[in-house]
Amino acid sequence: MMNTDNNREIKIGASTRVVAHRGLSGVCPENTLPAFAAAVALGADEIELDLWLSRDGELVVCHDAQVDRTSNGHGFIRDMDWADIRALDAGSWHHPDWMGVPFCRLDEVLLQTGGRVMMNLHIKEPGPDGCVLRRSRDLATKYGLLHHIYFAGEQEVLAWAVKIAPEVVRCCLAVPEDGARMVDCAMEYGCSRVQFWNPNFSPSDIERAHANGIVCNLFAGDRPDTPEEAVRLCRMGIDAILTNWTNTVLPAVRRL
């Protein structure tokens, strides 16, 4: 079941879009408001962020299930209340100059971006009864940004998205080791997008996705995240490139 009417935010074959992966994460502490603001200021077409549910039900922006790697704290987000997460230093790990930058929530990012970019919401876990997707949809609706988000996730997340938020664009992240199977999964769940892991895909995977109305995202994965690689991927037909270095990749893509 294809969902091509839900793909209104991007046209296959148009100029390749640049997606700021966790914001301008090569320069700023990832998944923080400064990282997203910098990406928007540079002209990124989209930002990508990761969501987890805190113990008290807040949608926390963080890549890892734990706060350990990107803060001075310890523990799983699901076992922590938002007030305690907010009090952590989520900047110093990147560089001492970023000391004191806090974690943020989805509603803060929605308010900050204000519809200026699309938002790739990587849902790590759907939460009890799909509450992470439901609350994300409701927040986007509240701020008039429902058509500025899409859900990215694996099979469990996609199944919940189909069930409780079919109006939100879906992006398949399942089976990253096999591009062909990823396209199959995207079609099974009516996804408008698929997000390949570089280099685990082929030109034929792009062609088949496009033939079925599916936009092709790509994350650097095991290949260099460089302007040169981005240009190569553009020429292969990739529609949206996720990068940590929007500041260097964006100008290279725009010159094509």
PyMOL commands that set and color helices and strands:
alter all, ss='L'
color gray80, all
select helices_A, chain A and resi 4-6+33-42+77-79+82-86+96-98+106-113+128-142+146-148+155-164+179-188+203-211+227-236+246-254
alter helices_A, ss='H'
color red, helices_A
select strands_A, chain A and resi 17-21+46-53+59-61+104-105+118-123+149-153+169-172+193-197+215-219+240-243
alter strands_A, ss='S'
color yellow, strands_A
deselect
rebuild
show_as cartoon
